[in-house]
């Protein structure tokens, strides 16, 4: 029972931390905000870039899962460019 509470508290802390950083629990918002932060481009350009990126993969209306995969991919590319991973 002790592990249940530890896992529950960890999940709650992760959710609160994510919400505090992005003001949303939607991965599509995370992707947009992180791309705006790193590129310095206005929101309309970032949204267009994201839509084009998904369209190249044949996705017209991305789901939360697809946005999460896109966010992971973007973060991995960003870390690779900064030399933090190989």
WORA-V62510 format. One record per residue. RES is the residue in one small letter. SS is DSSP state (a for helix, b for strand, c for the rest). Layout:
res,ss
RES,SS
RES,SS
This chain:
res,ss
x,c
x,a
x,a
x,a
x,a
x,a
x,a
x,a
x,a
x,a
x,a
x,a
x,a
x,a
x,a
x,a
x,a
x,a
x,a
x,a
x,a
x,a
x,c
x,c
x,c
x,c
x,a
x,a
x,a
x,a
x,a
x,a
x,a
x,a
x,a
x,a
x,a
x,a
x,a
x,c
x,c
x,c
x,a
x,a
x,a
x,a
x,a
x,a
x,a
x,a
x,a
x,a
x,a
x,a
x,a
x,a
x,c
x,c
x,c
x,c
x,c
x,c
x,c
x,a
x,a
x,a
x,a
x,a
x,a
x,a
x,a
x,a
x,a
x,a
x,a
x,a
x,a
x,a
x,a
x,a
x,a
x,c
x,c
x,c
x,c
x,c
